[in-house]
Amino acid sequence: MSYAIVGFGKIGQALAHAFARRNIEVTVASRHPPEALAPQARAIGPTVVAKSLRDAVEADTIILAVPFWEHREVAKALPSWEGKTVIDATNTFGVSPEELDGLPSSAFVAKAFTGAKLVKGFNHLGAATLATDPVVEGGHRVVFLSSDDEDAIAPVAALAKHLGFAPVELGKLNEGGALVHARGRAWGPLIFQDLFRKEL
Ligand SMILES: NC(=O)c1ccc[n+]([C@@H]2O[C@H](COP(=O)([O-])OP(=O)(O)OC[C@H]3O[C@@H](n4cnc5c(N)ncnc54)[C@H](OP(=O)(O)O)[C@@H]3O)[C@@H](O)[C@H]2O)c1
């Protein structure tokens, strides 16, 4: 399994730290050329490698860590996303339900990534929290995962565990996913809940 993080700002870097901590290879990309990202990537760890967006989307699993509306630009990087898993870490605070055609934000994102399996996750914590070691006093920081694709969650849950997080599966986007989404001026009740589980 290969991994990429698209968007190398606050959330992208927080997640890159998680990969580096476990020595898992991950590609990072933004609109800037890889040379511009390389020093920061190297500073995070040797397994974090900056590439162009075009090369990054070669990965099997792509974590989306860009400002919400930019997902549409990222989606244009491939003609088809068949066979890929996209983990949507974006939030839509301030975006009205009408702008999202009344859909859960990640369902709206999924429409742009034709053929991909989409899992909403790693979006419910502030970047500074997400950047810190998820293993604290023997407990594992919880991340919530939801998807309309039943088969999609298990491999992402496995990745989350590998990174030291305790994944909690919430089911479909319009059900459990709604607990962790932001839309309009409202945050889902689980957003910013920094929870820990004793066992993985
Ligand atoms: N910050 C938080 O605490 C937090 C918490 C939870 C969720 N989120 C969500 O996570 C997402 C990222 O937030 P952030 O705070 O990390 O934002 P950020 O610090 O502004 O970083 C955004 C990154 O996306 C890149 N980017 C923008 N447009 C792009 C495109 N078309 N293609 C490739 N890369 C692009 C930017 O780089 P270039 O400009 O160089 O391309 C930058 O590296 C947002 O959807 C936000 O709602 C944020």
The ligand as a Tripos MOL2 file, in Angstrom:
@<TRIPOS>MOLECULE
LIG
   48    52     1     0     0
SMALL
NO_CHARGES

@<TRIPOS>ATOM
      1 N1         -6.2000   23.5490   10.4560 N.am      1 LIG1
      2 C1         -6.9440   22.7320   11.2020 C.2       1 LIG1
      3 O1         -6.8320   22.7000   12.4540 O.2       1 LIG1
      4 C2         -7.9070   21.7850   10.5310 C.ar      1 LIG1
      5 C3         -8.5420   20.8010   11.3110 C.ar      1 LIG1
      6 C4         -9.3570   19.8650   10.7000 C.ar      1 LIG1
      7 C5         -9.5690   19.9140    9.3300 C.ar      1 LIG1
      8 N2         -8.9810   20.9110    8.5960 N.ar      1 LIG1
      9 C6         -9.2600   20.9250    7.1480 C.3       1 LIG1
     10 O2         -8.0780   20.4480    6.5000 O.3       1 LIG1
     11 C7         -7.9390   21.1070    5.2410 C.3       1 LIG1
     12 C8         -6.5670   21.7570    5.2110 C.3       1 LIG1
     13 O3         -6.5020   22.7210    6.2450 O.3       1 LIG1
     14 P1         -5.1060   23.3560    6.6800 P.3       1 LIG1
     15 O4         -5.3910   24.1090    7.9290 O.co2     1 LIG1
     16 O5         -4.0450   22.3300    6.6450 O.co2     1 LIG1
     17 O6         -4.8970   24.3900    5.4890 O.3       1 LIG1
     18 P2         -3.5300   25.1290    5.0770 P.3       1 LIG1
     19 O7         -2.5990   25.1790    6.2270 O.co2     1 LIG1
     20 O8         -3.9500   26.3820    4.4020 O.co2     1 LIG1
     21 O9         -2.9060   24.1310    3.9800 O.3       1 LIG1
     22 C9         -3.5450   23.8680    2.7820 C.3       1 LIG1
     23 C10        -2.5650   23.1400    1.8800 C.3       1 LIG1
     24 O10        -3.2290   22.7990    0.6640 O.3       1 LIG1
     25 C11        -2.4020   23.1330   -0.4380 C.3       1 LIG1
     26 N3         -3.2540   23.3360   -1.5970 N.ar      1 LIG1
     27 C12        -4.1740   24.3090   -1.7930 C.ar      1 LIG1
     28 N4         -4.7780   24.1310   -2.9840 N.ar      1 LIG1
     29 C13        -4.2230   23.0190   -3.5470 C.ar      1 LIG1
     30 C14        -4.4280   22.3240   -4.7660 C.ar      1 LIG1
     31 N5         -5.3520   22.7290   -5.6540 N.pl3     1 LIG1
     32 N6         -3.6650   21.2460   -5.0270 N.ar      1 LIG1
     33 C15        -2.7260   20.8130   -4.1410 C.ar      1 LIG1
     34 N7         -2.4920   21.4300   -2.9510 N.ar      1 LIG1
     35 C16        -3.2410   22.5330   -2.6700 C.ar      1 LIG1
     36 C17        -1.6520   24.3620    0.0320 C.3       1 LIG1
     37 O11        -0.4230   24.5270   -0.6180 O.3       1 LIG1
     38 P3         -0.1540   25.4470   -1.8770 P.3       1 LIG1
     39 O12        -0.8730   26.7230   -1.6390 O.co2     1 LIG1
     40 O13         1.3150   25.5270   -1.8830 O.co2     1 LIG1
     41 O14        -0.6710   24.6500   -3.0190 O.co2     1 LIG1
     42 C18        -1.3590   23.9710    1.4780 C.3       1 LIG1
     43 O15        -0.2050   23.1170    1.5220 O.3       1 LIG1
     44 C19        -9.0850   22.1070    5.1490 C.3       1 LIG1
     45 O16       -10.1200   21.5370    4.3960 O.3       1 LIG1
     46 C20        -9.5120   22.2960    6.5940 C.3       1 LIG1
     47 O17       -10.8920   22.6240    6.6950 O.3       1 LIG1
     48 C21        -8.1540   21.8250    9.1560 C.ar      1 LIG1
@<TRIPOS>BOND
     1     1     2 1
     2     2     3 2
     3     2     4 1
     4     4     5 ar
     5     4    48 ar
     6     5     6 ar
     7     6     7 ar
     8     7     8 ar
     9     8     9 1
    10     8    48 ar
    11     9    10 1
    12     9    46 1
    13    10    11 1
    14    11    12 1
    15    11    44 1
    16    12    13 1
    17    13    14 1
    18    14    15 2
    19    14    16 1
    20    14    17 1
    21    17    18 1
    22    18    19 2
    23    18    20 1
    24    18    21 1
    25    21    22 1
    26    22    23 1
    27    23    24 1
    28    23    42 1
    29    24    25 1
    30    25    26 1
    31    25    36 1
    32    26    27 ar
    33    26    35 ar
    34    27    28 ar
    35    28    29 ar
    36    29    30 ar
    37    29    35 ar
    38    30    31 1
    39    30    32 ar
    40    32    33 ar
    41    33    34 ar
    42    34    35 ar
    43    36    37 1
    44    36    42 1
    45    37    38 1
    46    38    39 2
    47    38    40 1
    48    38    41 1
    49    42    43 1
    50    44    45 1
    51    44    46 1
    52    46    47 1
@<TRIPOS>SUBSTRUCTURE
     1 LIG1         1 GROUP 0 **** ****
